[in-house]
Amino acid sequence: MALSLILACVWVIAAAIVSMLPMRFQYLPGVTLLILAIPLAVFVAMEVGVLWVLAVIFAVLSMFRRPLYYIARRLVARVRGKV
């Protein structure tokens, strides 16, 4: 198995472990995982191709759907407020 896919599996396990923590302890590791997802997706794309990147993006979106929705809402509100 490719190293990038092994790292992606480790990322999923780490995200599952973080999700079991109490909410006050989830912020720092959760943000760290969210930031690490971007270079991980690039690494997967370079090593095994675009199809696997779609699987990685799907995993990130499914695990972080609420925080990403919150960030998107705040960005839209900020853009609308400045226009």
KAUR-V757358 format. One record per residue. N is the residue number from 0. RES is the residue in one letter. PSI is psi in radians with two decimals (999 if undefined). D_CENTER is the distance of its C-alpha to the mean C-alpha in Angstrom with 2 decimals. Layout:
n:N res:RES psi:PSI d_center:D_CENTER
n:N res:RES psi:PSI d_center:D_CENTER
This chain:
n:0 res:M psi:2.54 d_center:21.46
n:1 res:A psi:2.58 d_center:19.69
n:2 res:L psi:-0.67 d_center:18.18
n:3 res:S psi:-0.64 d_center:14.88
n:4 res:L psi:-0.58 d_center:14.66
n:5 res:I psi:-0.77 d_center:15.77
n:6 res:L psi:-0.63 d_center:13.07
n:7 res:A psi:-0.69 d_center:10.45
n:8 res:C psi:-0.69 d_center:12.52
n:9 res:V psi:-0.68 d_center:12.68
n:10 res:W psi:-0.75 d_center:8.93
n:11 res:V psi:-0.75 d_center:9.27
n:12 res:I psi:-0.74 d_center:12.42
n:13 res:A psi:-0.71 d_center:11.24
n:14 res:A psi:-0.65 d_center:8.75
n:15 res:A psi:-0.67 d_center:11.89
n:16 res:I psi:-0.75 d_center:14.10
n:17 res:V psi:-0.63 d_center:12.44
n:18 res:S psi:-0.36 d_center:12.70
n:19 res:M psi:-0.18 d_center:16.37
n:20 res:L psi:2.76 d_center:17.11
n:21 res:P psi:2.65 d_center:19.03
n:22 res:M psi:-0.67 d_center:17.27
n:23 res:R psi:-0.34 d_center:18.81
n:24 res:F psi:0.02 d_center:17.32
n:25 res:Q psi:-0.37 d_center:13.67
n:26 res:Y psi:-0.99 d_center:13.09
n:27 res:L psi:-0.87 d_center:13.26
n:28 res:P psi:-0.56 d_center:11.34
n:29 res:G psi:-0.77 d_center:8.54
n:30 res:V psi:-0.67 d_center:8.51
n:31 res:T psi:-0.79 d_center:8.99
n:32 res:L psi:-0.68 d_center:6.07
n:33 res:L psi:-0.71 d_center:3.90
n:34 res:I psi:-0.68 d_center:6.82
n:35 res:L psi:-0.32 d_center:7.19
n:36 res:A psi:-0.55 d_center:4.57
n:37 res:I psi:-0.96 d_center:7.16
n:38 res:P psi:-0.50 d_center:10.16
n:39 res:L psi:-0.75 d_center:9.23
n:40 res:A psi:-0.68 d_center:9.18
n:41 res:V psi:-0.74 d_center:12.36
n:42 res:F psi:-0.74 d_center:13.84
n:43 res:V psi:-0.74 d_center:13.52
n:44 res:A psi:-0.73 d_center:15.12
n:45 res:M psi:-0.58 d_center:17.83
n:46 res:E psi:-0.72 d_center:18.67
n:47 res:V psi:-0.20 d_center:18.65
n:48 res:G psi:3.04 d_center:18.27
n:49 res:V psi:-0.61 d_center:16.71
n:50 res:L psi:-0.72 d_center:16.96
n:51 res:W psi:-0.50 d_center:14.61
n:52 res:V psi:-0.65 d_center:12.02
n:53 res:L psi:-0.67 d_center:12.31
n:54 res:A psi:-0.70 d_center:11.65
n:55 res:V psi:-0.79 d_center:8.41
n:56 res:I psi:-0.70 d_center:7.36
n:57 res:F psi:-0.72 d_center:9.02
n:58 res:A psi:-0.75 d_center:7.37
n:59 res:V psi:-0.80 d_center:3.80
n:60 res:L psi:-0.62 d_center:6.40
n:61 res:S psi:-0.60 d_center:8.60
n:62 res:M psi:-0.50 d_center:7.08
n:63 res:F psi:0.56 d_center:6.13
n:64 res:R psi:-0.72 d_center:9.06
n:65 res:R psi:-0.83 d_center:11.40
n:66 res:P psi:-0.67 d_center:9.88
n:67 res:L psi:-0.64 d_center:8.92
n:68 res:Y psi:-0.73 d_center:12.42
n:69 res:Y psi:-0.80 d_center:13.94
n:70 res:I psi:-0.75 d_center:12.84
n:71 res:A psi:-0.72 d_center:14.11
n:72 res:R psi:-0.75 d_center:17.23
n:73 res:R psi:-0.71 d_center:17.97
n:74 res:L psi:-0.74 d_center:17.74
n:75 res:V psi:-0.74 d_center:20.00
n:76 res:A psi:-0.67 d_center:22.35
n:77 res:R psi:-0.72 d_center:22.62
n:78 res:V psi:-0.75 d_center:23.43
n:79 res:R psi:-0.60 d_center:25.93
n:80 res:G psi:-0.53 d_center:27.51
n:81 res:K psi:-0.33 d_center:28.25
n:82 res:V psi:999 d_center:29.71
